[in-house]
Amino acid sequence: MIVKDDVEKALDYICKSMRTGLKMDEKEFKKIEEMVSLIISSKKIFLYGVGRSGLIAKAFAIRLVQLGLNVFFIGDSNTPMVEKDSVVIIMSNTGQTMSAVQTANITRRMGAKVIAITSNSHSKLALAASEAITVASSVPDDKMRLEYAPLGTVFEQSAGILLDAIVTILMKRLEETDQTMRQRHAIWV
């Protein structure tokens, strides 16, 4: 069956590419440790991203709210001003998205710590950030990627998995559990 074959090939390629893209060295783990510390110590946490990267950032924002943290998505109508000593987490695959770079520059000037999550450690966003965590940078631009993981698929999925792993670290540090987080889970009636 052609659908089954294509789905299995796509799943295999995406999962292998994500595993490759999520291999990190000690330097990257230190950046993640710094990110965790900043999230825990900040009174306000801001997230930003555009398109599918923005959706991954919003999914992370939801988990942070469920952890009981004070979280905002830049661009939403109820987002307050970024203040000194806030943390701003910006997601961009290429790290060249103009609004992401501008957000990093503006919020850093305001005294916030800016963490970029990008696939390009030499991008404008990475250079504008206080710290840049690189995800999926080792995935080649090959024919299989074009067929089974178009555009930023591997970056977006890898970033989402990494952020979910970071949630588990935050749970331990904040002494939160699935049960306590569930109490903050949105319930739609």
C-alpha positions in Angstrom: 0.0 0.0 0.0 1.6 3.3 -1.1 0.1 5.4 1.7 1.5 3.1 4.4 4.9 3.0 2.7 5.1 6.8 2.4 3.9 7.4 6.0 6.5 4.9 7.3 9.3 6.4 5.3 8.3 9.9 6.4 8.1 8.9 10.1 11.4 7.1 9.9 13.1 10.1 8.2 11.6 12.7 10.5 12.4 10.7 13.7 16.0 9.9 12.6 16.6 13.6 11.6 15.2 14.8 14.9 17.4 12.5 16.9 20.4 13.8 14.9 19.3 17.4 15.3 18.9 17.0 19.0 22.4 15.6 19.8 23.9 18.2 22.0 27.3 18.8 23.6 28.0 20.0 27.1 28.0 23.6 25.9 24.4 23.2 24.7 23.3 21.6 28.0 24.8 24.5 29.9 22.7 26.9 27.9 19.6 24.8 28.7 20.6 24.9 32.4 20.8 28.7 32.1 17.4 28.8 30.4 15.8 26.7 33.2 17.3 29.0 35.8 16.1 32.1 34.0 12.6 30.7 33.7 12.4 29.9 37.3 13.9 33.2 38.6 12.0 35.5 36.2 8.8 37.2 37.3 7.6 37.3 33.7 8.3 35.0 30.8 7.7 36.1 27.3 7.7 33.9 24.2 7.7 34.8 20.5 7.7 33.1 17.2 6.1 33.4 13.8 4.2 30.7 11.8 4.8 27.1 12.9 7.7 28.2 15.1 5.3 30.5 16.9 2.9 27.6 17.4 5.6 25.6 19.1 6.4 28.6 21.3 2.7 28.9 22.2 2.6 25.2 23.1 5.5 25.7 25.4 3.8 28.8 26.9 0.8 26.7 27.7 3.0 24.2 29.6 4.7 27.1 31.5 1.2 28.4 32.5 0.3 24.9 33.7 3.5 25.0 35.8 2.1 28.1 37.5 4.4 30.6 35.9 3.6 34.1 34.7 3.8 33.8 30.9 2.9 35.9 27.9 3.1 35.6 24.1 4.5 38.8 22.5 2.0 40.2 20.1 -1.1 39.0 21.9 -3.5 41.8 22.9 -3.1 41.2 26.7 0.7 41.1 26.7 2.3 43.6 29.1 5.5 45.5 28.5 8.7 43.5 28.7 10.5 44.6 31.8 14.1 44.4 33.0 14.9 41.0 34.4 12.3 39.3 32.3 13.2 36.4 30.1 12.2 36.4 26.4 12.3 33.1 24.5 12.3 33.5 20.7 11.9 30.7 18.2 13.0 30.9 14.6 14.3 28.1 12.4 16.5 30.3 10.2 17.1 32.9 12.8 16.6 35.5 10.1 12.9 36.3 10.6 13.0 40.1 10.8 10.3 40.4 13.5 12.1 37.8 15.6 15.4 39.7 15.3 13.7 43.0 16.0 12.0 41.6 19.1 15.3 40.3 20.4 17.0 43.6 19.9 14.3 45.6 21.5 13.7 43.4 24.5 17.5 43.1 25.2 17.7 46.9 25.2 14.9 46.9 27.8 17.1 44.7 30.0 15.5 41.3 29.4 17.5 38.2 28.9 16.8 36.8 25.4 17.1 33.1 24.6 17.0 32.2 20.9 16.0 28.7 19.8 17.2 28.4 16.2 18.8 26.0 13.8 21.4 28.6 12.8 23.9 29.5 15.5 25.4 32.3 13.4 22.0 33.9 12.5 21.0 37.5 13.2 18.7 36.2 15.9 21.4 34.1 17.6 23.7 37.1 17.6 21.0 39.4 19.0 20.1 37.0 21.8 21.8 36.7 25.2 22.1 33.0 24.5 21.2 30.8 21.5 20.3 27.1 21.7 20.8 25.3 18.4 18.4 22.6 17.3 18.5 20.4 14.2 21.4 22.2 12.7 23.0 19.0 11.5 20.1 17.9 9.2 21.3 18.1 5.6 19.3 19.8 2.9 18.9 16.7 0.8 16.3 15.1 -1.5 14.7 13.1 1.4 14.3 16.2 3.5 12.5 17.9 0.6 10.2 14.9 0.2 9.5 13.9 3.8 10.2 16.9 6.0 9.6 20.1 4.0 10.5 23.6 5.1 11.1 23.7 8.9 9.5 20.4 9.9 12.5 18.9 11.6 13.4 22.1 13.4 9.8 22.6 14.6 9.3 19.1 15.8 12.8 18.9 17.4 12.2 22.2 19.2 8.9 21.0 20.5 10.4 17.8 21.8 13.3 19.7 23.4 10.9 22.1 25.1 8.8 19.2 26.4 12.0 17.7 27.9 12.7 21.1 29.6 9.2 21.0 31.0 10.1 17.8 32.9 13.1 19.6 34.4 11.0 22.5 35.4 8.5 20.2 37.0 11.2 18.7 39.2 12.7 22.1 40.2 9.3 23.7 40.9 8.0 20.5 42.7 5.1 20.2 40.3 3.5 17.0 39.2 1.1 15.9 36.5 -1.7 16.3 39.1 -0.8 19.9 40.2 -0.4 20.9 36.6 -3.7 19.4 35.7 -5.4 21.8 38.1 -4.2 24.7 35.9 -5.2 22.9 32.7 -7.8 24.8 30.6 -11.1 23.0 30.7 -13.6 23.9 27.9 -17.2 23.2 28.6 
